[in-house]
Amino acid sequence: MRIVVDAMGSDHCPVPDVEGAVMAAREFSPQDRLILVGDQARIAQELSKYDTANLPIEIVHASQSVEMGDNPTQTARQKPDSSMLVGMRLVRDGYADAIVTAGNTGAALTLATLHTLQRIRGVRRPALTSLMRVENNQLVVMADLGANPDAQPEWMFQFGVMGSLYAQHVLGQTRPRVALLSNGEEEGKGNQVVRQSAALFANSGLNFIGNVEPKEVLKGAADVVVADGFVGNIMLKAMEAVGEAFFRVIRRELLSNPLRILGGFLISPVLRKIYKQVDPFEIGGAPLLGVNGVVIIGHGRSNAKGIKNAILQARRAVEGNLIEAIREGMARYISQHGAPTESAKPRRRYFARRRHKRIKA
């Protein structure tokens, strides 16, 4: 197995990226490889801090890096030798099995979808996902989290298909429960997209359980939760913000007087266990589903533990043969529903704009 790490991806690159790769490499077998892509001198300098004599790590040089403020649609043209793009080419060309990046999410989506890996046949739109740990230490797959803010019902259905396949082949869930995120559990709740999507799921053969509200998501009522990118992104960020605020309040109150400080020492093992369940770096990253290769995207602020766990997520996805599973799943979908076609309306608008510009000129 060969996994690429975009060593110039995180906010504090390449320090956590290299350290996390070293931590992950210590759990790899000798025949596996970790490929660090980025500024060779800076990566080598970081690697020199560790004993890497027997670790399966190699470096591939890339002279550029994608910054968080870069325009995703212009990245390929402006930075053709970026570590993210070079890494994805390695996956596309078969030199590597997966790539892990904590870089610009929009750029990762654009480079994977349009410039290197391309979409799996039948997939209308790739989905950004997240793994969320809820009650009873259960992992929930959420999709989409920002790639498609204005999703269509067919896209939402495909997010559910791909999320269900990920839960089966990577998380080991035999019959994942799939649900739509909505403002009510009752049938018929939600906006027009949610209601139309529910109709597609109802006859899909998936283990569709209907709508769920956020409180049911946190209770573990579903294994795969589907939303459009706008709603999913807001929910994820809201939950992260609530978790951080919760621990800030607890810390402030525990430090407010000596007696509470003593109580804090007594309950610190419990607090550490709770924090571990909500810490996003315990999971590290989640896949971009729908492209021809395993792409794991982590937080830009990832620390070494987050990078390490993102690499382990990539390894599990490769071991679970995720891409082939999605290809087969989409092939079954096409055989039942026919190959998807793009809407004609956007094209008419596009050509109308072109004619308008020529007339104006």
C-alpha positions as CSV (number, residue, x, y, z in Angstrom):
1,M,0.0,0.0,0.0
2,R,1.3,3.4,-0.9
3,I,-0.3,6.5,0.6
4,V,0.6,10.1,-0.4
5,V,0.7,12.8,2.3
6,D,0.5,16.5,1.1
7,A,3.2,17.7,3.5
8,M,2.5,21.3,2.7
9,G,-1.2,21.1,3.4
10,S,-1.9,22.1,7.0
11,D,-1.9,25.6,8.5
12,H,1.5,24.9,10.2
13,C,3.1,22.8,7.5
14,P,5.2,20.8,7.3
15,V,5.6,20.3,11.0
16,P,2.4,18.4,11.9
17,D,2.2,16.8,8.5
18,V,5.7,15.2,8.8
19,E,5.3,14.3,12.5
20,G,1.9,12.7,11.8
21,A,3.4,10.7,8.9
22,V,6.2,9.4,11.1
23,M,3.6,8.3,13.7
24,A,1.6,6.5,11.1
25,A,4.6,4.9,9.4
26,R,5.5,3.2,12.7
27,E,2.3,1.3,12.4
28,F,2.9,0.3,8.7
29,S,4.4,-2.9,7.5
30,P,7.8,-2.8,5.8
31,Q,6.3,-3.3,2.3
32,D,4.0,-0.3,2.6
33,R,5.1,3.2,1.8
34,L,4.3,6.7,2.8
35,I,5.1,9.3,0.2
36,L,5.6,12.9,1.5
37,V,5.1,15.4,-1.3
38,G,6.3,19.0,-1.0
39,D,9.4,21.1,-0.5
40,Q,12.1,18.5,-0.2
41,A,14.5,20.5,1.9
42,R,11.9,21.5,4.5
43,I,10.5,18.0,4.7
44,A,14.0,16.5,5.1
45,Q,14.7,19.0,7.8
46,E,11.6,17.9,9.7
47,L,12.3,14.2,9.2
48,S,15.8,14.7,10.6
49,K,14.2,15.2,14.0
50,Y,13.1,11.6,14.1
51,D,14.6,8.2,13.8
52,T,13.4,7.2,10.4
53,A,16.1,4.7,9.4
54,N,13.6,1.8,9.2
55,L,10.5,3.6,8.4
56,P,8.9,3.2,4.9
57,I,8.9,6.9,4.0
58,E,10.0,8.6,0.8
59,I,9.9,12.2,-0.5
60,V,8.6,13.5,-3.8
61,H,9.6,17.1,-4.4
62,A,7.0,19.8,-5.4
63,S,8.1,23.4,-5.7
64,Q,4.7,25.0,-4.9
65,S,1.9,24.7,-2.3
66,V,-1.7,25.5,-2.3
67,E,-2.6,28.2,0.3
68,M,-5.9,28.5,2.1
69,G,-6.7,31.8,0.4
70,D,-6.0,30.5,-3.2
71,N,-8.8,30.4,-5.7
72,P,-9.7,26.7,-6.1
73,T,-10.7,27.1,-9.8
74,Q,-7.4,28.7,-10.7
75,T,-5.0,26.5,-8.6
76,A,-4.2,24.0,-11.4
77,R,-3.2,26.8,-13.8
78,Q,-1.4,29.0,-11.4
79,K,0.3,26.3,-9.4
80,P,0.9,23.3,-11.7
81,D,3.6,22.0,-9.4
82,S,1.8,22.2,-6.1
83,S,2.2,19.4,-3.6
84,M,-1.6,18.7,-3.7
85,L,-1.7,18.4,-7.5
86,V,1.5,16.4,-7.7
87,G,0.2,14.0,-5.0
88,M,-3.1,13.5,-6.8
89,R,-1.3,12.8,-10.1
90,L,0.6,10.0,-8.2
91,V,-2.7,8.5,-7.3
92,R,-4.2,9.0,-10.8
93,D,-1.1,7.4,-12.4
94,G,-1.2,4.3,-10.1
95,Y,2.0,5.1,-8.2
96,A,-0.1,5.6,-5.0
97,D,-3.3,4.2,-3.7
98,A,-4.6,7.2,-1.7
99,I,-3.8,10.8,-0.8
100,V,-4.2,12.7,2.5
101,T,-4.3,16.5,2.6
102,A,-5.2,19.0,5.2
103,G,-5.0,21.8,2.6
104,N,-7.6,24.0,0.9
105,T,-10.8,21.9,0.7
106,G,-12.1,23.7,-2.4
107,A,-8.9,23.2,-4.2
108,A,-8.8,19.5,-3.3
109,L,-12.3,19.1,-4.6
110,T,-11.6,20.9,-7.8
111,L,-8.2,19.3,-8.5
112,A,-9.5,15.8,-7.9
113,T,-12.8,16.2,-9.8
114,L,-11.7,18.2,-12.8
115,H,-7.9,17.8,-13.2
116,T,-6.7,14.4,-12.0
117,L,-8.9,11.6,-10.7
118,Q,-12.3,12.6,-12.3
119,R,-15.7,11.4,-11.2
120,I,-16.6,7.7,-11.0
121,R,-18.9,6.9,-13.9
122,G,-22.5,7.7,-12.9
123,V,-21.7,10.1,-10.1
124,R,-23.3,13.4,-10.6
125,R,-21.4,15.3,-7.9
126,P,-18.7,14.1,-5.4
127,A,-19.6,14.5,-1.7
128,L,-17.5,15.9,1.1
129,T,-18.0,13.7,4.1
130,S,-17.3,13.7,7.8
131,L,-17.2,11.0,10.4
132,M,-18.9,12.1,13.6
133,R,-18.6,10.2,16.9
134,V,-21.9,10.2,18.8
135,E,-23.5,8.3,21.7
136,N,-22.1,4.8,22.5
137,N,-18.9,5.7,20.6
138,Q,-20.8,5.2,17.3
139,L,-19.4,6.6,14.1
140,V,-21.8,8.4,11.8
141,V,-21.1,9.3,8.1
142,M,-22.4,12.7,7.1
143,A,-22.6,13.9,3.5
144,D,-22.5,16.4,2.0
145,L,-20.5,19.0,4.0
146,G,-19.9,21.8,1.5
147,A,-19.1,20.6,-1.9
148,N,-22.7,21.1,-3.2
149,P,-24.6,23.9,-1.4
150,D,-27.5,23.8,-3.9
151,A,-27.9,20.0,-4.2
152,Q,-30.6,18.3,-6.4
153,P,-32.6,15.3,-5.2
154,E,-30.6,12.8,-7.4
155,W,-27.4,14.1,-6.0
156,M,-28.7,13.7,-2.4
157,F,-29.7,10.1,-3.2
158,Q,-26.2,9.4,-4.6
159,F,-24.6,10.8,-1.4
160,G,-26.7,8.3,0.5
161,V,-25.6,5.4,-1.8
162,M,-21.9,6.3,-1.5
163,G,-22.1,7.0,2.2
164,S,-23.8,3.6,2.8
165,L,-21.1,1.9,0.8
166,Y,-18.4,3.7,2.9
167,A,-20.1,2.6,6.1
168,Q,-20.2,-1.0,4.9
169,H,-16.8,-1.4,3.4
170,V,-14.7,0.8,5.7
171,L,-16.6,1.0,9.0
172,G,-17.8,-2.6,8.9
173,Q,-21.5,-1.9,9.3
174,T,-23.5,-4.7,7.7
175,R,-26.7,-2.7,6.9
176,P,-26.2,1.0,7.5
177,R,-29.3,3.0,8.4
178,V,-29.6,6.0,6.0
179,A,-31.5,9.1,6.9
180,L,-32.1,12.6,5.6
181,L,-31.3,15.6,7.8
182,S,-34.5,17.6,8.2
183,N,-36.4,20.0,10.5
184,G,-38.7,17.2,11.6
185,E,-38.9,13.4,11.8
186,E,-42.3,13.1,10.2
187,E,-42.8,12.1,6.6
188,G,-43.3,15.2,4.4
189,K,-41.1,17.5,6.6
190,G,-38.3,19.5,5.1
191,N,-37.9,21.7,2.0
192,Q,-38.7,20.6,-1.5
193,V,-35.3,19.0,-2.1
194,V,-35.6,16.9,1.1
195,R,-39.1,15.8,0.2
196,Q,-38.1,14.8,-3.3
197,S,-35.0,13.1,-2.1
198,A,-37.0,11.1,0.4
199,A,-39.2,9.8,-2.5
200,L,-36.0,8.5,-4.2
201,F,-34.7,6.8,-1.1
202,A,-38.0,5.1,-0.4
203,N,-37.7,2.9,-3.4
204,S,-34.0,2.5,-3.5
205,G,-33.3,-0.8,-1.6
206,L,-31.2,1.1,0.9
207,N,-32.0,0.8,4.6
208,F,-33.7,4.2,4.6
209,I,-35.3,5.1,7.9
210,G,-36.7,8.5,6.9
211,N,-35.9,12.0,8.4
212,V,-33.8,12.8,11.4
213,E,-33.3,16.0,13.4
214,P,-29.9,16.9,14.8
215,K,-30.8,15.5,18.2
216,E,-31.5,12.1,16.7
217,V,-28.1,12.3,14.8
218,L,-26.3,12.8,18.2
219,K,-28.2,9.9,19.7
220,G,-27.0,7.6,16.9
221,A,-30.4,7.0,15.3
222,A,-28.7,6.7,11.8
223,D,-25.4,5.5,10.5
224,V,-25.4,7.7,7.3
225,V,-26.9,11.2,7.4
226,V,-27.5,13.0,4.1
227,A,-27.9,16.7,3.7
228,D,-27.1,19.3,1.0
229,G,-23.7,21.0,1.4
230,F,-25.1,24.2,2.9
231,V,-27.0,22.6,5.7
232,G,-24.4,19.9,6.4
233,N,-21.6,22.4,6.6
234,I,-23.5,24.6,9.0
235,M,-24.4,21.7,11.2
236,L,-20.8,20.4,11.4
237,K,-19.4,23.8,12.2
238,A,-22.2,24.5,14.8
239,M,-21.4,21.2,16.5
240,E,-17.7,21.9,16.6
241,A,-18.3,25.4,18.0
242,V,-20.7,24.0,20.7
243,G,-18.1,21.4,21.7
244,E,-15.3,24.0,22.0
245,A,-17.6,26.4,23.9
246,F,-18.7,23.6,26.3
247,F,-15.1,22.8,27.3
248,R,-14.2,26.5,27.6
249,V,-17.0,27.1,30.0
250,I,-16.1,24.0,32.1
251,R,-12.5,25.1,32.2
252,R,-13.4,28.6,33.3
253,E,-15.8,27.3,36.0
254,L,-13.4,24.7,37.4
255,L,-10.6,27.3,37.7
256,S,-12.8,29.9,39.4
257,N,-11.9,28.8,43.0
258,P,-9.6,26.4,44.8
259,L,-12.4,23.9,45.8
260,R,-13.5,23.6,42.1
261,I,-9.9,23.1,41.1
262,L,-9.7,20.1,43.4
263,G,-13.0,18.8,42.0
264,G,-11.5,19.3,38.5
265,F,-8.6,17.0,39.3
266,L,-11.0,14.3,40.5
267,I,-13.1,14.4,37.3
268,S,-10.3,15.0,34.9
269,P,-10.2,11.3,33.7
270,V,-13.9,11.6,32.7
271,L,-13.4,14.9,31.0
272,R,-10.4,13.5,29.0
273,K,-12.6,10.6,27.9
274,I,-15.4,12.9,26.8
275,Y,-13.0,15.2,25.0
276,K,-11.5,12.3,23.1
277,Q,-15.0,11.4,21.8
278,V,-15.6,15.0,20.4
279,D,-12.0,15.8,19.3
280,P,-12.0,15.9,15.5
281,F,-8.4,14.9,15.4
282,E,-9.2,11.5,16.8
283,I,-10.8,10.8,13.4
284,G,-8.4,12.9,11.4
285,G,-10.2,13.2,8.1
286,A,-12.9,11.9,5.9
287,P,-13.1,10.9,2.3
288,L,-14.2,12.8,-0.8
289,L,-16.6,10.3,-2.2
290,G,-17.3,9.9,-5.9
291,V,-13.8,10.3,-7.4
292,N,-11.6,7.6,-8.9
293,G,-9.2,7.4,-6.0
294,V,-9.1,7.6,-2.2
295,V,-8.9,11.2,-1.1
296,I,-8.9,12.0,2.6
297,I,-9.4,15.6,3.6
298,G,-8.4,16.8,7.1
299,H,-8.8,20.0,9.0
300,G,-6.4,22.8,8.0
301,R,-5.5,23.2,11.7
302,S,-4.7,19.5,12.1
303,N,-2.1,18.5,14.6
304,A,0.2,15.5,14.2
305,K,-2.4,13.2,15.8
306,G,-5.0,14.4,13.2
307,I,-2.6,13.8,10.3
308,K,-1.7,10.3,11.6
309,N,-5.4,9.3,12.0
310,A,-6.2,10.7,8.6
311,I,-3.5,8.5,7.1
312,L,-5.0,5.5,9.0
313,Q,-8.4,6.4,7.5
314,A,-6.9,6.3,4.1
315,R,-5.4,2.9,4.8
316,R,-8.8,1.5,5.9
317,A,-10.4,2.9,2.8
318,V,-7.9,1.2,0.6
319,E,-8.1,-2.1,2.6
320,G,-11.9,-1.9,2.2
321,N,-11.6,-1.6,-1.5
322,L,-13.8,1.5,-1.3
323,I,-13.4,2.9,-4.8
324,E,-14.3,-0.4,-6.5
325,A,-17.3,-0.8,-4.2
326,I,-18.6,2.7,-5.2
327,R,-18.0,1.8,-8.9
328,E,-20.0,-1.3,-8.6
329,G,-22.7,0.5,-6.6
330,M,-23.1,3.2,-9.2
331,A,-23.1,0.6,-12.0
332,R,-26.1,-1.1,-10.3
333,Y,-27.7,2.3,-9.9
334,I,-27.3,3.0,-13.7
335,S,-28.6,-0.4,-14.6
336,Q,-31.8,0.4,-12.6
337,H,-32.3,4.1,-13.4
338,G,-30.2,4.8,-16.5
339,A,-27.1,6.9,-16.9
340,P,-27.6,10.4,-15.4
341,T,-27.7,13.3,-17.7
342,E,-27.0,17.0,-17.1
343,S,-29.9,19.4,-17.0
344,A,-30.4,21.3,-20.3
345,K,-31.4,24.5,-18.6
346,P,-28.0,25.6,-17.4
347,R,-26.6,25.0,-20.9
348,R,-29.3,27.2,-22.4
349,R,-28.4,29.9,-19.9
350,Y,-24.7,29.5,-20.7
351,F,-25.2,29.9,-24.5
352,A,-27.6,32.8,-23.9
353,R,-24.9,34.6,-22.0
354,R,-22.4,33.9,-24.8
355,R,-24.8,35.3,-27.4
356,H,-25.5,38.3,-25.2
357,K,-21.8,39.1,-24.9
358,R,-21.3,38.8,-28.7
359,I,-24.3,41.2,-29.3
360,K,-22.9,43.6,-26.7
361,A,-19.5,43.5,-28.3
